[in-house]
């Protein structure tokens, strides 16, 4: 094992010290136990530095009071159970384990595991106190409360390299923002935004305790630090040997049912402050100032979030808040572009000609399906062509370019915000290598072979290369199979579109009740809407199954560290979600209507279903429909899953407790009845937002209102996430993170891809380039350059040239010709039905536009990224200042200790050592 892992193991095994005389007397006391107590094990209170007796020699709840001084003895009948302390009212509950004493065939094995595990926890210095099942609300659950005494905390604070205060920060605060008076209504009270002073910090060391600002040992380490330390011990504590393998870790015990839950406690109920004055009631503050929807316009108390939940959750909410702030600008510009399309709708020459009875009413279009469909007049699509102008206008081009630049600004300014948070949250020296050094307990348990680490020169577990190759092959094949399944489902939806289109066309033509809405609800739109809804349902079903498959194959790969595990799972899930959510949009944007053929020579899928055609006004309105349904549906469904489902589960779980007095419903039982946030809780939150980010960047040229929808959703999302985390979920174990991790690279990749996709949407999906080519090269009317565009964009087909497979069954008006959307020569031309020169001019213009737009946007993006430094200048200065002052404080401390040793006559403290220490201080000042 690496150095850090070895140090942790030594701490777990070797912390048992000699027992105090008082405890030694108590360990000889063997009380009688009831049958229930034998099942549940001891109800003991251990003291740090003492070796606690085994479970069979433990103390019951009555005898534990012998360990408490006379003035601290509390009558249980009058003690409030809504407390976060042991029965003595002094020692804080840092973690809780629960289990059910079920008498099945595994009962004895589970009992042995619990005895061994709790015994090893006590040997590691933790103190335990057990609540009998008779004390629980349902009379079935035992609760083991865990307290980490000071000696354990300082030992593992050094192992985990936790930074603690050494001096109050003397760097002047930032200059006040002149807009502060305007933004005052958005601000929260200062005591909420900054609940404690800012300090210079340094990694904790047991040998330098005098250096740190330790005013009170019980509050020096925050509750989030304490539960992080206890969780570290729990995940590495052994509980025996099974099948010849050493077993350890609370995760395995939860998986095999030995324990039913393991969680740290919330500090109070969310709707009222704790009655205990020693409790900060931070959960109540978070609920009142952050987790209520009526506070949606207020800033987030990020410092308090970080203090209560840890840096990993804090950085997520910081990113989500910043993303929402940046969406405001994109939403405003998108709304302006939409309003431009709305106000210029009546001036659109194309829709005027389509709606004109003398033009669109006289143009007979070829049937949209074989045999069953009839000829139809162009002006039947009048209203849909008007609505398509809302999104297919010159503002679309401007907005696509703007969003390409906006994405760059968002990512670059987030890097600056992230750098500031790293400084403010003492994460500057925190490197992911610390997480790399900490092997996953599952990796250590499953890898039986060991080899020497070239860096640490210590033996550590490893997975043979052949085993890795086999596992990766299975994993890759599984991912490929599921991606293929998505593509197959998308093809099935396309087949549905092709199969039902004829049915919709026939139904709408022959049903009188649908005549009033036939102008809006065309067969194309009806097919698109129903296919989009069907596609959304399939997406949700595939998501449900693949989430479990992705976790299973990632577990099978046995990643070495937690960071590797999260990164691998992230890439698998994102690849799947990317294909799952965006494949239908890619089809409508880049494939639908592009490979149709022409009357008499249509192309067919599987030689059976005729490929879809776009509306005469273009496919952009259908892409908008697809994007709106999938994006809005996902957001609505996501909020239902995140808010309503946990609330219903908690309501159902607490239905019995509502009948009991509040003082009998203990804090650990209240939290036990809440939902579990889980190790992958944040993963799903990031995934949801990154998929949304793709919708507003990859296809934003087709729907300028997408950023506005995303903004409205995110305002709700922040409050829903904060509400469920504060009120519906158990308190998550605090974890460190100095960035959003691999999601940053995914966002960068999507930002680059979005430039390409939007360029192709403007060129190939919208009608902008064909209109511009007609305007500058083919228009014959100088007074109204766009008049005649519709007639120019439709080719002529001689009905007598229809093969029997395509010819409609009826032609009651004896039409001779029909029109179709393409640029081909008429039937009387020598190049009959071949592409005209205008088609090639338009194609060349589309390709030229894509190249020019991509290069312009990329040049601007890279210039903006180069202009904006990743770390603000004032943050760089503060980091250097803090490092200098911290080094100075540490050197002064070492010098003082050396002086004391010299004064005490320590022979090892030589004059040369004193001079060297002073020299190091001078060198530090010079640097």
Secondary structure as UniProt FT lines:
FT   HELIX           3..14
FT   HELIX           21..27
FT   HELIX           35..40
FT   TURN            48..49
FT   HELIX           55..57
FT   TURN            61..62
FT   HELIX           63..67
FT   HELIX           70..72
FT   TURN            76..78
FT   TURN            87..88
FT   STRAND          95..100
FT   TURN            105..106
FT   HELIX           107..123
FT   TURN            124..125
FT   STRAND          126..131
FT   HELIX           133..135
FT   STRAND          141..148
FT   HELIX           150..159
FT   TURN            160..161
FT   STRAND          163..168
FT   TURN            178..179
FT   HELIX           180..183
FT   HELIX           184..186
FT   HELIX           190..193
FT   STRAND          199..203
FT   HELIX           206..211
FT   HELIX           217..220
FT   HELIX           223..234
FT   TURN            235..236
FT   STRAND          238..242
FT   TURN            243..244
FT   STRAND          245..248
FT   HELIX           250..255
FT   TURN            256..257
FT   STRAND          261..264
FT   TURN            270..271
FT   TURN            277..278
FT   HELIX           282..289
FT   HELIX           293..295
FT   TURN            296..297
FT   HELIX           302..309
FT   HELIX           311..343
FT   HELIX           345..347
FT   HELIX           349..355
FT   TURN            357..362
FT   STRAND          364..365
FT   STRAND          376..377
FT   HELIX           378..381
FT   HELIX           382..388
FT   TURN            389..391
FT   HELIX           394..424
FT   TURN            425..426
FT   TURN            428..429
FT   HELIX           432..437
FT   HELIX           441..446
FT   STRAND          450..452
FT   TURN            454..456
FT   STRAND          459..461
FT   HELIX           465..510
FT   HELIX           512..517
FT   TURN            518..520
FT   HELIX           523..557
FT   HELIX           562..590
FT   TURN            591..594
FT   STRAND          597..598
FT   TURN            599..600
FT   STRAND          601..602
FT   STRAND          604..605
FT   TURN            606..608
FT   STRAND          609..610
FT   TURN            616..617
FT   HELIX           620..639
FT   HELIX           640..645
FT   HELIX           646..653
FT   TURN            654..656
FT   HELIX           657..659
FT   HELIX           662..664
FT   HELIX           667..672
FT   TURN            679..680
FT   HELIX           681..698
FT   HELIX           700..702
FT   TURN            704..705
FT   HELIX           706..723
FT   HELIX           724..728
FT   HELIX           742..760
FT   HELIX           761..765
FT   HELIX           768..773
FT   HELIX           774..778
FT   TURN            785..788
FT   HELIX           789..793
FT   STRAND          794..798
FT   HELIX           799..801
FT   TURN            804..806
FT   TURN            812..813
FT   STRAND          817..821
FT   TURN            827..828
FT   TURN            830..833
FT   HELIX           837..867
FT   HELIX           873..903
FT   TURN            904..905
FT   TURN            907..908
FT   HELIX           911..926
//
